[in-house]
Amino acid sequence: MLKENIDNFIAELIKNKQSYKVKVLRLIKSEYQKFETSGKDKVLDDATEIKILKKLQKQWKEELELFNKAGRDTLHLTLELEYLESFLPKEMSEEEQREKAADIIEKYLMGLPIEERKSMKYLGAIMKIMKDNYPTIDGKIVSEVYRKLLGY
């Protein structure tokens, strides 16, 4: 978990005068604190950390796109985005995602009676299992695999 080491990383980067990395880590730390203080029983686990980092990544990419359209210098934004992405787990290929989804879906549906296996009502439960086990998996791919396995 990044949260446990973030203060040490910031201190080390300040010593090494890497200000753009410090900026990224401070923003991440701020987002973690917002999450933890946003309500009761908010626990920052690995899946939630990844979700927050992916949200920040999306925001950075949007900002980078706006800067490019405006013809502004994007070097700092690019460096910050690359540093942020270094904390994200490696993305699975689409084929790997399809295989993982099929394995989980088949495993989950095999425990159900035959007449219930063809129901779409279990898609939400499958999505939750997938997101818990593979936080970076694309929900659209899971849905496609689910529908294909059920013959929709």
C-alpha positions in Angstrom: 0.0 0.0 0.0 1.3 3.4 -1.0 -0.4 5.2 1.9 1.8 3.6 4.5 5.0 4.9 2.8 3.8 8.2 1.3 5.3 10.5 3.9 8.7 8.7 3.6 8.6 9.1 -0.2 7.7 12.8 0.1 10.6 13.5 2.6 13.1 11.7 0.3 11.9 13.5 -2.8 12.1 16.9 -1.1 15.7 16.1 -0.1 16.4 15.2 -3.8 14.6 18.3 -5.0 12.2 16.4 -7.3 9.3 18.9 -6.9 7.0 17.4 -9.6 7.0 14.1 -7.8 6.4 15.7 -4.4 3.4 17.5 -6.0 2.0 14.2 -7.2 2.4 12.5 -3.8 0.9 15.3 -1.9 -2.1 15.2 -4.2 -2.5 11.5 -3.7 -2.1 11.9 0.1 -4.8 14.6 0.0 -7.2 12.3 -1.9 -6.6 9.5 0.5 -7.4 11.8 3.5 -10.5 13.1 1.8 -11.7 9.5 1.3 -11.0 8.5 4.9 -12.8 11.5 6.4 -15.7 11.4 4.0 -17.8 9.1 6.2 -17.9 6.4 8.8 -16.1 3.1 8.4 -14.0 4.3 5.4 -11.1 1.9 5.2 -8.4 2.6 2.6 -7.6 -0.8 1.2 -5.6 -1.7 -1.9 -8.6 -1.8 -4.2 -9.7 1.7 -3.0 -6.2 3.0 -3.4 -6.1 1.8 -7.0 -9.5 3.3 -7.6 -8.4 6.7 -6.3 -5.2 6.5 -8.4 -7.1 5.7 -11.5 -9.4 8.6 -10.9 -6.4 10.9 -10.6 -4.9 9.4 -13.7 -8.1 10.2 -15.6 -8.1 13.8 -14.3 -4.4 14.2 -15.3 -5.1 12.9 -18.8 -8.0 15.3 -19.3 -5.9 18.2 -18.1 -3.0 17.1 -20.4 -5.5 17.0 -23.3 -6.7 20.5 -22.5 -3.2 21.8 -22.3 -2.4 20.2 -25.7 -5.4 21.8 -27.3 -4.5 25.2 -25.9 -1.0 24.8 -27.2 0.6 25.1 -23.8 3.7 23.4 -22.5 2.8 19.9 -21.2 6.2 18.6 -20.1 5.5 18.9 -16.3 2.1 17.3 -16.7 3.5 14.5 -18.7 6.2 13.8 -16.1 3.6 14.0 -13.3 1.3 11.6 -15.1 4.1 9.1 -15.7 5.1 9.2 -12.0 1.5 8.7 -10.9 1.1 5.8 -13.3 4.2 4.2 -11.8 2.1 3.5 -8.7 -0.7 1.7 -10.6 -0.5 -2.0 -11.2 0.2 -3.2 -14.7 -3.0 -3.3 -16.8 -4.1 -6.7 -17.9 -4.5 -7.3 -21.6 -8.1 -7.5 -22.9 -7.6 -11.3 -23.5 -6.3 -11.8 -19.9 -9.4 -9.8 -18.6 -11.7 -12.0 -20.7 -10.1 -15.2 -19.3 -10.3 -14.0 -15.7 -13.9 -13.0 -16.2 -14.8 -16.3 -17.7 -13.1 -18.3 -14.9 -14.9 -16.3 -12.1 -18.3 -16.4 -13.9 -18.1 -20.1 -14.6 -17.0 -20.8 -11.0 -19.8 -18.7 -9.6 -22.5 -19.9 -11.8 -21.6 -23.6 -11.4 -22.9 -23.5 -7.8 -26.4 -22.4 -9.0 -29.2 -24.6 -10.2 -29.3 -25.0 -13.9 -32.5 -23.0 -14.4 -31.0 -20.0 -12.5 -27.7 -20.0 -14.5 -29.3 -18.2 -17.4 -30.4 -15.2 -15.4 -28.9 -11.7 -15.7 -29.6 -11.0 -12.0 -26.2 -12.3 -11.0 -24.2 -9.8 -13.1 -24.0 -7.3 -10.2 -22.6 -9.9 -7.9 -20.1 -11.1 -10.5 -19.0 -7.5 -11.1 -18.4 -7.0 -7.3 -16.3 -10.2 -7.2 -14.3 -9.1 -10.2 -13.6 -5.6 -8.9 -12.6 -7.0 -5.5 -10.2 -9.5 -7.1 -9.0 -7.5 -10.0 -9.5 -3.7 -9.4 -8.2 -2.7 -12.8 -10.5 -4.9 -14.8 -12.9 -3.3 -17.3 -16.5 -3.8 -16.3 -17.6 -3.6 -19.9 -15.5 -6.7 -20.7 -16.9 -8.6 -17.7 -20.4 -7.7 -18.9 -19.7 -8.9 -22.5 -18.2 -12.2 -21.2 -21.2 -12.7 -18.9 -23.7 -12.2 -21.7 -21.8 -14.4 -24.1 -21.6 -17.3 -21.6 -25.3 -17.0 -20.9 -26.1 -16.8 -24.6 -27.5 -13.2 -24.7 
